[in-house]
Amino acid sequence: MATFHMVYGVLLIIFALIVTGWEVASKTGVPRMLRGITVGLFDLQIIFGIITWIIRTPSIRFIGHPILMIVGIAILHIFTSLSRTKSRRVTGWVVADILFIVGASIYHS
């Protein structure tokens, strides 16, 4: 399960970077359905992470990974909402991407 969580996470980060590029490049931003799919896939990744955590009970020094990832997903939920201005949405996507990359690097260290 840990390998699946890792591979799925890397693919998801790449997907999030593409969606962020779309948000930056397009005039109207990411379509509502694509945003929903992206956020939903990250929510699914949390479930995979919890299952992995239960199966592999990591050491206490590992706590940074889930904290950064949960904060990143919370930012996706809050700041990429279509009710936000385009600049706020772009900021939300970029900050979430940075948190995901840093969180994933903690996982792999």
Protein Blocks (a to p, Z undefined) as FASTA:
>chain_A
ZZmmmmmmmmmmmmmmmmmmmmmmpmnbpafklmmmmmmmmmmmmmmmmmmmmmnopafk
lmmmmmmmmmmmmmmmmmmpfkbcfklmmmmmmmmmmmmmmmmmmmmZZ
